[in-house]
Amino acid sequence: MTPLGMLFGAGQNSIQFDFSIVMAIVVGMFLHISTTIIFETNENHKFNLAKLLAILCGSAIAIVLH
């Protein structure tokens, strides 16, 4: 559906979109989907502290190395 939406949107020159708003919505949807997949894969959807700590450590390493 994304390629179809892009093709449809490219043909609509009369409608002005704010690209940053559209990207914020798309990124928010991706974050929601990915965090749901990461955190709710356990039985009974229990919170896993080890996964959260691994994600935070990985994010910290990525920030330091960047």
PDB file of N, CA, C and O in Angstrom:
ATOM      1  N   MET A   1       0.814  -1.198   0.000  1.00  0.00           N
ATOM      2  CA  MET A   1       0.000   0.000   0.000  1.00  0.00           C
ATOM      3  C   MET A   1       0.858   1.262   0.000  1.00  0.00           C
ATOM      4  O   MET A   1       0.438   2.296  -0.520  1.00  0.00           O
ATOM      5  N   THR A   2       2.057   1.188   0.579  1.00  0.00           N
ATOM      6  CA  THR A   2       2.901   2.379   0.613  1.00  0.00           C
ATOM      7  C   THR A   2       3.291   2.856  -0.779  1.00  0.00           C
ATOM      8  O   THR A   2       3.185   4.052  -1.053  1.00  0.00           O
ATOM      9  N   PRO A   3       3.740   1.970  -1.677  1.00  0.00           N
ATOM     10  CA  PRO A   3       4.055   2.463  -3.030  1.00  0.00           C
ATOM     11  C   PRO A   3       2.836   3.050  -3.743  1.00  0.00           C
ATOM     12  O   PRO A   3       2.957   4.037  -4.470  1.00  0.00           O
ATOM     13  N   LEU A   4       1.662   2.447  -3.536  1.00  0.00           N
ATOM     14  CA  LEU A   4       0.452   3.009  -4.159  1.00  0.00           C
ATOM     15  C   LEU A   4       0.138   4.385  -3.600  1.00  0.00           C
ATOM     16  O   LEU A   4      -0.260   5.286  -4.339  1.00  0.00           O
ATOM     17  N   GLY A   5       0.314   4.548  -2.309  1.00  0.00           N
ATOM     18  CA  GLY A   5       0.088   5.854  -1.699  1.00  0.00           C
ATOM     19  C   GLY A   5       1.056   6.897  -2.207  1.00  0.00           C
ATOM     20  O   GLY A   5       0.681   8.051  -2.415  1.00  0.00           O
ATOM     21  N   MET A   6       2.310   6.497  -2.410  1.00  0.00           N
ATOM     22  CA  MET A   6       3.298   7.441  -2.938  1.00  0.00           C
ATOM     23  C   MET A   6       2.954   7.846  -4.367  1.00  0.00           C
ATOM     24  O   MET A   6       3.056   9.018  -4.728  1.00  0.00           O
ATOM     25  N   LEU A   7       2.545   6.869  -5.181  1.00  0.00           N
ATOM     26  CA  LEU A   7       2.182   7.192  -6.557  1.00  0.00           C
ATOM     27  C   LEU A   7       0.962   8.105  -6.601  1.00  0.00           C
ATOM     28  O   LEU A   7       0.916   9.053  -7.386  1.00  0.00           O
ATOM     29  N   PHE A   8      -0.024   7.816  -5.756  1.00  0.00           N
ATOM     30  CA  PHE A   8      -1.217   8.647  -5.709  1.00  0.00           C
ATOM     31  C   PHE A   8      -0.875  10.057  -5.222  1.00  0.00           C
ATOM     32  O   PHE A   8      -1.366  11.045  -5.767  1.00  0.00           O
ATOM     33  N   GLY A   9      -0.040  10.137  -4.205  1.00  0.00           N
ATOM     34  CA  GLY A   9       0.344  11.431  -3.653  1.00  0.00           C
ATOM     35  C   GLY A   9       1.171  12.264  -4.604  1.00  0.00           C
ATOM     36  O   GLY A   9       1.072  13.492  -4.608  1.00  0.00           O
ATOM     37  N   ALA A  10       1.997  11.599  -5.421  1.00  0.00           N
ATOM     38  CA  ALA A  10       2.830  12.330  -6.377  1.00  0.00           C
ATOM     39  C   ALA A  10       1.971  12.989  -7.459  1.00  0.00           C
ATOM     40  O   ALA A  10       2.340  14.029  -8.004  1.00  0.00           O
ATOM     41  N   GLY A  11       0.841  12.384  -7.761  1.00  0.00           N
ATOM     42  CA  GLY A  11      -0.026  12.938  -8.788  1.00  0.00           C
ATOM     43  C   GLY A  11      -0.939  14.043  -8.285  1.00  0.00           C
ATOM     44  O   GLY A  11      -1.605  14.692  -9.091  1.00  0.00           O
ATOM     45  N   GLN A  12      -0.990  14.272  -7.015  1.00  0.00           N
ATOM     46  CA  GLN A  12      -1.875  15.277  -6.416  1.00  0.00           C
ATOM     47  C   GLN A  12      -1.096  16.548  -6.100  1.00  0.00           C
ATOM     48  O   GLN A  12      -0.771  16.804  -4.940  1.00  0.00           O
ATOM     49  N   ASN A  13      -0.799  17.334  -7.110  1.00  0.00           N
ATOM     50  CA  ASN A  13      -0.023  18.558  -6.910  1.00  0.00           C
ATOM     51  C   ASN A  13      -0.825  19.663  -6.239  1.00  0.00           C
ATOM     52  O   ASN A  13      -0.246  20.565  -5.634  1.00  0.00           O
ATOM     53  N   SER A  14      -2.140  19.604  -6.336  1.00  0.00           N
ATOM     54  CA  SER A  14      -2.958  20.676  -5.779  1.00  0.00           C
ATOM     55  C   SER A  14      -3.062  20.586  -4.258  1.00  0.00           C
ATOM     56  O   SER A  14      -3.373  21.579  -3.600  1.00  0.00           O
ATOM     57  N   ILE A  15      -2.803  19.405  -3.695  1.00  0.00           N
ATOM     58  CA  ILE A  15      -2.884  19.222  -2.247  1.00  0.00           C
ATOM     59  C   ILE A  15      -1.489  19.392  -1.661  1.00  0.00           C
ATOM     60  O   ILE A  15      -0.553  18.697  -2.057  1.00  0.00           O
ATOM     61  N   GLN A  16      -1.353  20.321  -0.716  1.00  0.00           N
ATOM     62  CA  GLN A  16      -0.059  20.574  -0.088  1.00  0.00           C
ATOM     63  C   GLN A  16       0.041  19.800   1.218  1.00  0.00           C
ATOM     64  O   GLN A  16      -0.757  20.011   2.132  1.00  0.00           O
ATOM     65  N   PHE A  17       1.023  18.902   1.310  1.00  0.00           N
ATOM     66  CA  PHE A  17       1.253  18.128   2.515  1.00  0.00           C
ATOM     67  C   PHE A  17       2.486  18.652   3.232  1.00  0.00           C
ATOM     68  O   PHE A  17       3.454  19.074   2.599  1.00  0.00           O
ATOM     69  N   ASP A  18       2.442  18.623   4.538  1.00  0.00           N
ATOM     70  CA  ASP A  18       3.624  18.931   5.312  1.00  0.00           C
ATOM     71  C   ASP A  18       4.352  17.617   5.544  1.00  0.00           C
ATOM     72  O   ASP A  18       3.886  16.770   6.305  1.00  0.00           O
ATOM     73  N   PHE A  19       5.491  17.446   4.891  1.00  0.00           N
ATOM     74  CA  PHE A  19       6.207  16.177   4.910  1.00  0.00           C
ATOM     75  C   PHE A  19       6.609  15.769   6.322  1.00  0.00           C
ATOM     76  O   PHE A  19       6.604  14.579   6.636  1.00  0.00           O
ATOM     77  N   SER A  20       6.955  16.718   7.173  1.00  0.00           N
ATOM     78  CA  SER A  20       7.390  16.378   8.524  1.00  0.00           C
ATOM     79  C   SER A  20       6.248  15.782   9.340  1.00  0.00           C
ATOM     80  O   SER A  20       6.483  14.904  10.170  1.00  0.00           O
ATOM     81  N   ILE A  21       5.031  16.236   9.124  1.00  0.00           N
ATOM     82  CA  ILE A  21       3.881  15.676   9.836  1.00  0.00           C
ATOM     83  C   ILE A  21       3.626  14.241   9.379  1.00  0.00           C
ATOM     84  O   ILE A  21       3.373  13.359  10.200  1.00  0.00           O
ATOM     85  N   VAL A  22       3.693  14.013   8.089  1.00  0.00           N
ATOM     86  CA  VAL A  22       3.483  12.666   7.554  1.00  0.00           C
ATOM     87  C   VAL A  22       4.565  11.723   8.067  1.00  0.00           C
ATOM     88  O   VAL A  22       4.269  10.595   8.461  1.00  0.00           O
ATOM     89  N   MET A  23       5.821  12.178   8.065  1.00  0.00           N
ATOM     90  CA  MET A  23       6.913  11.332   8.552  1.00  0.00           C
ATOM     91  C   MET A  23       6.772  11.049  10.046  1.00  0.00           C
ATOM     92  O   MET A  23       7.093   9.948  10.493  1.00  0.00           O
ATOM     93  N   ALA A  24       6.302  12.015  10.820  1.00  0.00           N
ATOM     94  CA  ALA A  24       6.096  11.795  12.252  1.00  0.00           C
ATOM     95  C   ALA A  24       5.057  10.702  12.485  1.00  0.00           C
ATOM     96  O   ALA A  24       5.226   9.861  13.368  1.00  0.00           O
ATOM     97  N   ILE A  25       4.002  10.709  11.710  1.00  0.00           N
ATOM     98  CA  ILE A  25       2.966   9.683  11.846  1.00  0.00           C
ATOM     99  C   ILE A  25       3.516   8.313  11.458  1.00  0.00           C
ATOM    100  O   ILE A  25       3.269   7.326  12.151  1.00  0.00           O
ATOM    101  N   VAL A  26       4.259   8.250  10.357  1.00  0.00           N
ATOM    102  CA  VAL A  26       4.814   6.975   9.892  1.00  0.00           C
ATOM    103  C   VAL A  26       5.819   6.428  10.901  1.00  0.00           C
ATOM    104  O   VAL A  26       5.781   5.242  11.226  1.00  0.00           O
ATOM    105  N   VAL A  27       6.717   7.275  11.401  1.00  0.00           N
ATOM    106  CA  VAL A  27       7.709   6.823  12.375  1.00  0.00           C
ATOM    107  C   VAL A  27       7.024   6.370  13.661  1.00  0.00           C
ATOM    108  O   VAL A  27       7.430   5.374  14.260  1.00  0.00           O
ATOM    109  N   GLY A  28       6.002   7.084  14.087  1.00  0.00           N
ATOM    110  CA  GLY A  28       5.256   6.681  15.269  1.00  0.00           C
ATOM    111  C   GLY A  28       4.602   5.323  15.106  1.00  0.00           C
ATOM    112  O   GLY A  28       4.589   4.519  16.038  1.00  0.00           O
ATOM    113  N   MET A  29       4.063   5.066  13.930  1.00  0.00           N
ATOM    114  CA  MET A  29       3.449   3.762  13.672  1.00  0.00           C
ATOM    115  C   MET A  29       4.501   2.661  13.689  1.00  0.00           C
ATOM    116  O   MET A  29       4.275   1.596  14.262  1.00  0.00           O
ATOM    117  N   PHE A  30       5.652   2.912  13.064  1.00  0.00           N
ATOM    118  CA  PHE A  30       6.724   1.915  13.069  1.00  0.00           C
ATOM    119  C   PHE A  30       7.222   1.645  14.482  1.00  0.00           C
ATOM    120  O   PHE A  30       7.462   0.491  14.838  1.00  0.00           O
ATOM    121  N   LEU A  31       7.382   2.689  15.294  1.00  0.00           N
ATOM    122  CA  LEU A  31       7.824   2.497  16.671  1.00  0.00           C
ATOM    123  C   LEU A  31       6.809   1.691  17.472  1.00  0.00           C
ATOM    124  O   LEU A  31       7.185   0.817  18.253  1.00  0.00           O
ATOM    125  N   HIS A  32       5.540   1.978  17.284  1.00  0.00           N
ATOM    126  CA  HIS A  32       4.499   1.245  17.990  1.00  0.00           C
ATOM    127  C   HIS A  32       4.520  -0.233  17.619  1.00  0.00           C
ATOM    128  O   HIS A  32       4.460  -1.099  18.492  1.00  0.00           O
ATOM    129  N   ILE A  33       4.602  -0.515  16.332  1.00  0.00           N
ATOM    130  CA  ILE A  33       4.608  -1.895  15.870  1.00  0.00           C
ATOM    131  C   ILE A  33       5.854  -2.628  16.361  1.00  0.00           C
ATOM    132  O   ILE A  33       5.759  -3.758  16.840  1.00  0.00           O
ATOM    133  N   SER A  34       7.014  -1.995  16.246  1.00  0.00           N
ATOM    134  CA  SER A  34       8.247  -2.681  16.640  1.00  0.00           C
ATOM    135  C   SER A  34       8.319  -2.909  18.143  1.00  0.00           C
ATOM    136  O   SER A  34       8.764  -3.972  18.578  1.00  0.00           O
ATOM    137  N   THR A  35       7.895  -1.944  18.945  1.00  0.00           N
ATOM    138  CA  THR A  35       7.931  -2.156  20.391  1.00  0.00           C
ATOM    139  C   THR A  35       6.909  -3.205  20.815  1.00  0.00           C
ATOM    140  O   THR A  35       7.152  -3.946  21.767  1.00  0.00           O
ATOM    141  N   THR A  36       5.794  -3.279  20.140  1.00  0.00           N
ATOM    142  CA  THR A  36       4.814  -4.318  20.442  1.00  0.00           C
ATOM    143  C   THR A  36       5.403  -5.691  20.139  1.00  0.00           C
ATOM    144  O   THR A  36       5.233  -6.625  20.923  1.00  0.00           O
ATOM    145  N   ILE A  37       6.084  -5.818  19.023  1.00  0.00           N
ATOM    146  CA  ILE A  37       6.698  -7.097  18.663  1.00  0.00           C
ATOM    147  C   ILE A  37       7.797  -7.455  19.659  1.00  0.00           C
ATOM    148  O   ILE A  37       7.895  -8.609  20.075  1.00  0.00           O
ATOM    149  N   ILE A  38       8.621  -6.492  20.045  1.00  0.00           N
ATOM    150  CA  ILE A  38       9.747  -6.773  20.948  1.00  0.00           C
ATOM    151  C   ILE A  38       9.255  -7.145  22.339  1.00  0.00           C
ATOM    152  O   ILE A  38       9.702  -8.142  22.906  1.00  0.00           O
ATOM    153  N   PHE A  39       8.344  -6.361  22.893  1.00  0.00           N
ATOM    154  CA  PHE A  39       8.001  -6.518  24.297  1.00  0.00           C
ATOM    155  C   PHE A  39       6.864  -7.496  24.569  1.00  0.00           C
ATOM    156  O   PHE A  39       6.708  -7.930  25.710  1.00  0.00           O
ATOM    157  N   GLU A  40       6.072  -7.857  23.579  1.00  0.00           N
ATOM    158  CA  GLU A  40       4.936  -8.724  23.841  1.00  0.00           C
ATOM    159  C   GLU A  40       5.078 -10.101  23.193  1.00  0.00           C
ATOM    160  O   GLU A  40       4.084 -10.696  22.777  1.00  0.00           O
ATOM    161  N   THR A  41       6.304 -10.606  23.105  1.00  0.00           N
ATOM    162  CA  THR A  41       6.503 -11.924  22.518  1.00  0.00           C
ATOM    163  C   THR A  41       6.545 -13.021  23.578  1.00  0.00           C
ATOM    164  O   THR A  41       6.551 -14.204  23.237  1.00  0.00           O
ATOM    165  N   ASN A  42       6.575 -12.656  24.834  1.00  0.00           N
ATOM    166  CA  ASN A  42       6.601 -13.653  25.912  1.00  0.00           C
ATOM    167  C   ASN A  42       5.206 -14.208  26.177  1.00  0.00           C
ATOM    168  O   ASN A  42       4.199 -13.637  25.759  1.00  0.00           O
ATOM    169  N   GLU A  43       5.173 -15.336  26.883  1.00  0.00           N
ATOM    170  CA  GLU A  43       3.881 -15.875  27.275  1.00  0.00           C
ATOM    171  C   GLU A  43       3.188 -14.911  28.228  1.00  0.00           C
ATOM    172  O   GLU A  43       3.838 -14.275  29.057  1.00  0.00           O
ATOM    173  N   ASN A  44       1.902 -14.808  28.112  1.00  0.00           N
ATOM    174  CA  ASN A  44       1.062 -13.940  28.953  1.00  0.00           C
ATOM    175  C   ASN A  44       1.462 -12.475  28.867  1.00  0.00           C
ATOM    176  O   ASN A  44       1.054 -11.677  29.710  1.00  0.00           O
ATOM    177  N   HIS A  45       2.247 -12.109  27.872  1.00  0.00           N
ATOM    178  CA  HIS A  45       2.652 -10.713  27.635  1.00  0.00           C
ATOM    179  C   HIS A  45       3.276 -10.080  28.878  1.00  0.00           C
ATOM    180  O   HIS A  45       2.982  -8.933  29.213  1.00  0.00           O
ATOM    181  N   LYS A  46       4.124 -10.825  29.547  1.00  0.00           N
ATOM    182  CA  LYS A  46       4.799 -10.297  30.734  1.00  0.00           C
ATOM    183  C   LYS A  46       5.948  -9.387  30.309  1.00  0.00           C
ATOM    184  O   LYS A  46       6.603  -9.623  29.294  1.00  0.00           O
ATOM    185  N   PHE A  47       6.179  -8.342  31.106  1.00  0.00           N
ATOM    186  CA  PHE A  47       7.256  -7.397  30.827  1.00  0.00           C
ATOM    187  C   PHE A  47       8.603  -8.063  31.106  1.00  0.00           C
ATOM    188  O   PHE A  47       8.777  -8.722  32.131  1.00  0.00           O
ATOM    189  N   ASN A  48       9.553  -7.885  30.186  1.00  0.00           N
ATOM    190  CA  ASN A  48      10.866  -8.498  30.320  1.00  0.00           C
ATOM    191  C   ASN A  48      11.905  -7.403  30.525  1.00  0.00           C
ATOM    192  O   ASN A  48      12.247  -6.679  29.590  1.00  0.00           O
ATOM    193  N   LEU A  49      12.406  -7.286  31.757  1.00  0.00           N
ATOM    194  CA  LEU A  49      13.379  -6.252  32.096  1.00  0.00           C
ATOM    195  C   LEU A  49      14.693  -6.464  31.357  1.00  0.00           C
ATOM    196  O   LEU A  49      15.358  -5.491  31.002  1.00  0.00           O
ATOM    197  N   ALA A  50      15.077  -7.699  31.119  1.00  0.00           N
ATOM    198  CA  ALA A  50      16.338  -7.986  30.424  1.00  0.00           C
ATOM    199  C   ALA A  50      16.321  -7.408  29.004  1.00  0.00           C
ATOM    200  O   ALA A  50      17.328  -6.870  28.543  1.00  0.00           O
ATOM    201  N   LYS A  51      15.186  -7.518  28.315  1.00  0.00           N
ATOM    202  CA  LYS A  51      15.084  -6.954  26.962  1.00  0.00           C
ATOM    203  C   LYS A  51      15.210  -5.436  27.000  1.00  0.00           C
ATOM    204  O   LYS A  51      15.892  -4.842  26.165  1.00  0.00           O
ATOM    205  N   LEU A  52      14.550  -4.811  27.974  1.00  0.00           N
ATOM    206  CA  LEU A  52      14.618  -3.357  28.081  1.00  0.00           C
ATOM    207  C   LEU A  52      16.049  -2.898  28.348  1.00  0.00           C
ATOM    208  O   LEU A  52      16.517  -1.936  27.737  1.00  0.00           O
ATOM    209  N   LEU A  53      16.742  -3.576  29.253  1.00  0.00           N
ATOM    210  CA  LEU A  53      18.123  -3.206  29.551  1.00  0.00           C
ATOM    211  C   LEU A  53      19.032  -3.415  28.343  1.00  0.00           C
ATOM    212  O   LEU A  53      19.927  -2.605  28.100  1.00  0.00           O
ATOM    213  N   ALA A  54      18.820  -4.478  27.590  1.00  0.00           N
ATOM    214  CA  ALA A  54      19.617  -4.721  26.387  1.00  0.00           C
ATOM    215  C   ALA A  54      19.388  -3.623  25.351  1.00  0.00           C
ATOM    216  O   ALA A  54      20.333  -3.173  24.702  1.00  0.00           O
ATOM    217  N   ILE A  55      18.144  -3.194  25.197  1.00  0.00           N
ATOM    218  CA  ILE A  55      17.824  -2.128  24.252  1.00  0.00           C
ATOM    219  C   ILE A  55      18.453  -0.815  24.693  1.00  0.00           C
ATOM    220  O   ILE A  55      19.015  -0.090  23.872  1.00  0.00           O
ATOM    221  N   LEU A  56      18.365  -0.501  25.989  1.00  0.00           N
ATOM    222  CA  LEU A  56      18.963   0.733  26.497  1.00  0.00           C
ATOM    223  C   LEU A  56      20.480   0.723  26.367  1.00  0.00           C
ATOM    224  O   LEU A  56      21.077   1.739  26.010  1.00  0.00           O
ATOM    225  N   CYS A  57      21.112  -0.418  26.652  1.00  0.00           N
ATOM    226  CA  CYS A  57      22.573  -0.523  26.504  1.00  0.00           C
ATOM    227  C   CYS A  57      22.980  -0.379  25.034  1.00  0.00           C
ATOM    228  O   CYS A  57      23.952   0.311  24.725  1.00  0.00           O
ATOM    229  N   GLY A  58      22.257  -1.012  24.150  1.00  0.00           N
ATOM    230  CA  GLY A  58      22.550  -0.887  22.722  1.00  0.00           C
ATOM    231  C   GLY A  58      22.377   0.529  22.218  1.00  0.00           C
ATOM    232  O   GLY A  58      23.172   1.003  21.406  1.00  0.00           O
ATOM    233  N   SER A  59      21.338   1.214  22.696  1.00  0.00           N
ATOM    234  CA  SER A  59      21.115   2.604  22.306  1.00  0.00           C
ATOM    235  C   SER A  59      22.231   3.505  22.829  1.00  0.00           C
ATOM    236  O   SER A  59      22.695   4.399  22.122  1.00  0.00           O
ATOM    237  N   ALA A  60      22.658   3.267  24.063  1.00  0.00           N
ATOM    238  CA  ALA A  60      23.739   4.062  24.640  1.00  0.00           C
ATOM    239  C   ALA A  60      25.038   3.849  23.877  1.00  0.00           C
ATOM    240  O   ALA A  60      25.763   4.810  23.620  1.00  0.00           O
ATOM    241  N   ILE A  61      25.343   2.619  23.513  1.00  0.00           N
ATOM    242  CA  ILE A  61      26.556   2.343  22.743  1.00  0.00           C
ATOM    243  C   ILE A  61      26.489   3.026  21.382  1.00  0.00           C
ATOM    244  O   ILE A  61      27.479   3.594  20.921  1.00  0.00           O
ATOM    245  N   ALA A  62      25.325   2.973  20.739  1.00  0.00           N
ATOM    246  CA  ALA A  62      25.170   3.611  19.428  1.00  0.00           C
ATOM    247  C   ALA A  62      25.357   5.126  19.523  1.00  0.00           C
ATOM    248  O   ALA A  62      25.958   5.734  18.637  1.00  0.00           O
ATOM    249  N   ILE A  63      24.846   5.733  20.589  1.00  0.00           N
ATOM    250  CA  ILE A  63      24.995   7.184  20.765  1.00  0.00           C
ATOM    251  C   ILE A  63      26.456   7.540  21.000  1.00  0.00           C
ATOM    252  O   ILE A  63      26.959   8.513  20.440  1.00  0.00           O
ATOM    253  N   VAL A  64      27.144   6.744  21.836  1.00  0.00           N
ATOM    254  CA  VAL A  64      28.557   7.031  22.133  1.00  0.00           C
ATOM    255  C   VAL A  64      29.420   6.867  20.890  1.00  0.00           C
ATOM    256  O   VAL A  64      30.314   7.679  20.653  1.00  0.00           O
ATOM    257  N   LEU A  65      29.169   5.833  20.092  1.00  0.00           N
ATOM    258  CA  LEU A  65      29.976   5.585  18.898  1.00  0.00           C
ATOM    259  C   LEU A  65      29.656   6.534  17.756  1.00  0.00           C
ATOM    260  O   LEU A  65      30.453   6.684  16.830  1.00  0.00           O
ATOM    261  N   HIS A  66      28.525   7.157  17.814  1.00  0.00           N
ATOM    262  CA  HIS A  66      28.144   8.065  16.729  1.00  0.00           C
ATOM    263  C   HIS A  66      28.898   9.346  16.893  1.00  0.00           C
ATOM    264  O   HIS A  66      28.737  10.265  16.090  1.00  0.00           O
TER     265      HIS A  66
END
